[in-house]
């Protein structure tokens, strides 16, 4: 009887913890606590069977009850997760819609920036046939321009088309056609590979030249590379012209980025020293010495010291002394 009481009390505790579920044995009367002496053996056997039946029933009801509770909780979590996902979606849509709202002035600035930086850009590079054709037109144009410069230096006047045709043993119309096709080829190459030039130029910003100047120098390098391009080697024009674009940009930076021009090799050395110094600063958490920088670059210490000295920016003599606005560096 004690076992029956324990089981029933445990089941009551379980269902009392879940108010939404009814106790399965709540409608039954509690089992008798005593039995007549004459039926002691029979009552004990019956009570044992009853204990087993009630225990199995209670366990089944308890498991099914907890299963229902788990399903209920899962459903609530799914609904909550769905609501959260919908809320995040609405928030993203709202932010995207706000980002699309642009003032007229800002839209004009973006359009002006795109027009200045990218210009009239053609999507996609040229085909191999077009690359060979335009490169050949640039070669013919360069040959005529070289003859024009040579004749102009000789007679100190710009030669006419007839003089060019006579010097090159060509017809006047042929000279004009070559020059016209050369200009068209130059424009098409610049329009097709403008994005390549911009992508390379953006990596050399904050070096002393503006982005527009870097793009201009890169475009000159692109045309120089297109003029020397040989399609029979199997390379693409973009692959071949990449080095020429980069070389033109680096040359312009070394010549025009400083008030006092440094030779190309010293400018490259100063850039390497600056990069090694930044890396050692991040690694050592302190300013590196000349010996450490020289060890990283595999150069002499005197070379590193000279690179620091030549890499200094010039100072104007009219610059005011700190704390003394009326005094300047000029003696």
Phi, psi and omega in degrees: 000327178295324179295317179298317180296321180294317180296315181295321179293323178293320178293325177295321179295319180297312184283337174290332178287341178244090186293337183284347181253142180268147178292131183287341182250016183290336182273352181269149177280148181296149181293152181295144180271348180214162180221158180297150181295331185288338181248037185293313182293313180297321181293324179292320178293320178295320181294325177296315177297322180294322178299315179297315181297315182293323179296316178296317180296318180295319179296319180296314181296322180294315178298316180294325179294315180292328176297318177297322179294318179297319178298320179298314180295320178298319179297322178293320179293323177296318179295320178295318178296323179293319178296320180295318178296319178296322179295318178296321178298315180298321180294320178295318179298319180296317178295321178294321179295322178293326179291335179282341180280107183238137177294159180296321179294318179294322178296320178294321179295317178297318180295320180293319179296317179295323180292319183287315186283307185270329182066210177271103186257136175261129181287130178088149179279174179285157175283161179304324178294317179293322178300315179295319182294312182291324177295320177294323177296321178294324177295315179296319179295320179297324179294319178292320179294324177296319177294323178297315180294321181294315179291322180295322177292328181287316184254002177059027176216152177289129182286154177274173179297324178295318179295321177295317180295322179291319180292324182266359181058048179231168175278155182297319180295325179294320178297316180295320179295320179296317179294322179293315178294327177295318177295318178296319179296320179298317180294320180292322178293316179296322180289325183281328185247023179295318181295326177296317179296317181295319180297324178284321183292327181294338178283353181240028176285164180060034176247010180114347179238151178284166181295323179297319178294321179296320179294321179297315178294323177294325177294322176297318176296324178298314179294324178295319177290323177295327179292328180263007184288136178241104184291343182290345179280350175090004179269158173277156179295323179296321178292318182288321185281348181301314182295320181294322178296312180296319180296319179295320180293315180295321178296319179294322179294317181293333182270323191244356184279343183239152177293319175255113186290137174257149172300158185300318184291325178287325176296319177295322179294318178298320178296320178294320179296318179297318178294318178294324179295317178296319179295317179290327175299315179291327183279316185267348183061032177198172179284127181285159178271172178296323181296318181293320178293319179296325179292321179292317182275351181060048176229176180283156179294323178297327178292319178295317179296319178292325177295321176296320181293319181281343179274358179290144178278140179292151181244138179287142178287342178273004180290137182286143177287141181299129179082350180230087185294334182275350182256144177236174180282345182289132182275000000 
